Amino acid sequence: HADVLGYNALVFAEYHVPVHSIVLLLRPEAAHANMTGRIAYAPRGEEGRMEFCYRVVRLWEIDAEQLIASTLGIIPLAILGRFPEGASVEEKVTAFARRIIDRVSKEASPDQAGRLITKALLLTGLRVQRNVALRIFKGIPMMQESDTYLMILEEGEEKARREVIVEVGEERLGPCDESV
């Protein structure tokens, strides 16, 4: 029976396909009491009942060294893992980011490297302030070729243009209301 083995099964025709479900919590603020690993739903007693089991993974409890030693797709998560004791969070994040960049630049294709480094940058923003994250990743050529990174830059440029338009408009026409 699938539940005894600790996973749910989807049934496709005559086949049982095991599906291992996890909820990956990125930071302690996400760890609500309702994250128990089980959801039960029964709208009409036992009729139409559903039970769904999943594993809760609290990323900050996993050793960052273990994450950085994992497969390439996992390494950006090392930024949110449990760091060794000692230096400040900023120093640890910087050290792990450098290790991620080094490993990815050696082992990944240029396209994959850009995506992985951009993911590491985005996750870094959950650990330190954005100016610190940008300083850590500034000047990394692979990231500057990443579509995701370029999209983030374009959104920032668009926001800045809007702010300038409003500022100039207010100087010439006076304060604007909410509709503007």
Steps between C-alpha positions, in 0.01 A plus 500: 500500500645836395426686826691242702810570292469872571396632162184574310409325178331643195309247299527520121292226338651181645826654621589626844755778472664594831518872567712630785369837608697754699441851617828687504498777758759762413517684832374466857220752450329246272487230770138529612344254742270374222797358306457151640568287193138394462187653349166330548185616326156343532220726378223240556607262770689210347367567150754679282764487768856599417817456701826637377838447664810702436839546656585838649860603433627795700789623291667695782539171691700333221876541509603749229810287436275206410299719260804646327643149452176382337401501132527826306128573512503493880803720569325839495303376803825490701456875553200420723649198675642478850840669508786402729539705818730799496499796265209734435212397275622740231850348507362146484261585216786662310726197551232253388403718202864500385513122533177466302634727227828306485334161477233606251753672275707180487222242463204661324443612143496880458117508475452276802764692697318829439170353619653340811690812603190713448304259722771527765474882482122489543527262795772717653242777523315286756807498724652848465389841377488549124793744488716236670377228261572718197847586631579130548393409145611818322708449189432128451497467118284184490226668698498808280408277206209340689152584369363505855764745618445720195125494567560617857719783374240601240226510764721722717569731206128521419419586861768770500360649175150515649632673811682760287187563292291555814769722653532719189123514461454612859765772458321640194133425576482463878430193713312216336212303647462121529350463150826622345 
